[in-house]
Amino acid sequence: MRTFDYIIVGQGLAGTLLGYFLEKSGKRILFVDNGYKTAASTVAAGIFNPITGRRFVKSWMIDTLFPFAKETYAEIEREINQQIFYPNHIIRALFNHVEENHWLMRSDLPENLPYVEPKEDYGRYKGRIQEPYSYMELRNAGRADILGLIQAFRKKWLSLGRLVEEQLNYELLDIRKEGVFYKDLMAPTMIFCEGYMARENPHFSYLNYNPTKGELLLVKIPNVDFRKMLKHKLYIVPFGDDIYWVGATNDWNNIDDIPTAENRKYLEDRLQSFLKVPFEVLEHKAAVRPTVKDRRPYLGLHPKYPQLAIFNGLGTKGASLGPYWAQHFSDFLCGHSEIDSQVDIQRIKSK
Ligand SMILES: Cc1cc2nc3c(=O)[nH]c(=O)nc-3n(C[C@H](O)[C@H](O)[C@H](O)COP(=O)(O)OP(=O)(O)OC[C@H]3O[C@@H](n4cnc5c(N)ncnc54)[C@H](O)[C@@H]3O)c2cc1C
């Protein structure tokens, strides 16, 4: 029997960040992951967007979440010797005077000022995109290389014998007073970080999931050197070497990881409708975002079996939510603090 302090199921962004903080607290972790079979983390653009939606609402808790995330990624960058966080601006197209008026009202609010670039500038998009009615520019934004982050840790944990590549079979879990036994592995607590597949976990299927499938393209746009992120009819996010992330779709009905011909055409047509320079599609991908009904992360212990824990519900904003809530949950698990009631799964009653 191999014994650990925690077994973490799922090594996407949630599992990786939680494992990182628990290890920092001196805990021995073992990961079980099926090789990113259903990982949203492998396709995400990793955008940090401070002001979102039609009404230009400041994202929940960003004044706390953004600095913490940036600090965490900087710390991880030093450890793995690889850039994870790319500070950047977002140019957002405004399509009519109603949108522009909304924006003008919101952009003057003192709470938004740190994120509003007063001298907006299309930069290298000028003349290369169909100019919309108007536009705005956000600063103090950026993107995290989520795939690079999880792959770097996977390599490390595999080499240390801390990651088992397999599909966890829930039927083989033996939950006893002293902990959770799974094949030849044992830990006092097993933490589930399976992304949207948590719906299939018999112990946590009662939570209110609302998964959203997303499809995207990786395209090559030669010699334009777009630097900023652009939110026009689609997002264009520079990934370096003339490669751009373009997306994404939102589908609440077809919950699987299969890219469809229909959505590829939709994405290509939409990109063509505003991008005036040629592009070549390199890849077309799909995955499911672990979105939940009340849009707040899921942290906590199972109401009947406290040997089982969950860290999930990072939804569409894992890059900015992940670091803060992973540290928060790690602190709770190590006995240093309580779980914030806004994210505690106790807010959802088990049937
Ligand atoms: C198209 C798209 C665009 C996105 N863009 C952004 C963005 O710009 N900014 C942002 O912040 N977020 C974005 N997201 C959201 C982001 O991807 C998620 O918030 C985050 O990656 C979720 O991480 P996770 O670890 O909870 O889940 P996942 O990444 O899904 O990881 C779960 C892991 O568990 C494994 N697993 C599941 N069940 C089992 C099992 N039984 N046994 C073993 N392993 C198992 C899975 O294969 C996977 O490796 C986007 C998502 C999508 C789909």
The ligand as a Gaussian input file, in Angstrom:
#p B3LYP/6-31G(d) Opt

LIG

0 1
 C      -12.938000      26.769000     -25.269000
 C      -12.549000      27.178000     -23.893000
 C      -11.973000      28.425000     -23.680000
 C      -11.615000      28.827000     -22.401000
 N      -11.005000      30.030000     -22.234000
 C      -10.661000      30.454000     -21.001000
 C      -10.028000      31.695000     -20.815000
 O       -9.750000      32.415000     -21.775000
 N       -9.722000      32.086000     -19.549000
 C       -9.980000      31.296000     -18.473000
 O       -9.662000      31.698000     -17.354000
 N      -10.576000      30.087000     -18.615000
 C      -10.935000      29.663000     -19.848000
 N      -11.547000      28.458000     -20.012000
 C      -11.924000      27.718000     -18.798000
 C      -10.770000      26.907000     -18.207000
 O      -10.367000      25.991000     -19.175000
 C      -11.256000      26.191000     -16.952000
 O      -11.730000      27.112000     -15.996000
 C      -10.148000      25.369000     -16.280000
 O       -9.225000      24.900000     -17.204000
 C      -10.785000      24.200000     -15.540000
 O       -9.787000      23.402000     -14.992000
 P      -10.156000      22.064000     -14.207000
 O       -8.870000      21.511000     -13.712000
 O      -11.245000      22.326000     -13.226000
 O      -10.796000      21.085000     -15.284000
 P      -10.114000      20.286000     -16.491000
 O       -9.116000      21.109000     -17.180000
 O      -11.224000      19.725000     -17.307000
 O       -9.310000      19.109000     -15.785000
 C       -9.906000      17.938000     -15.271000
 C       -8.940000      16.778000     -15.429000
 O       -9.476000      15.609000     -14.797000
 C       -9.383000      14.505000     -15.680000
 N      -10.404000      13.531000     -15.249000
 C      -11.765000      13.686000     -15.239000
 N      -12.351000      12.588000     -14.730000
 C      -11.356000      11.716000     -14.401000
 C      -11.313000      10.410000     -13.836000
 N      -12.439000       9.740000     -13.472000
 N      -10.107000       9.810000     -13.656000
 C       -8.969000      10.440000     -14.006000
 N       -8.935000      11.684000     -14.537000
 C      -10.109000      12.309000     -14.726000
 C       -9.597000      15.140000     -17.037000
 O       -9.196000      14.366000     -18.141000
 C       -8.727000      16.396000     -16.892000
 O       -7.371000      16.117000     -17.150000
 C      -11.873000      27.980000     -21.281000
 C      -12.425000      26.726000     -21.504000
 C      -12.766000      26.313000     -22.789000
 C      -13.352000      24.959000     -22.998000

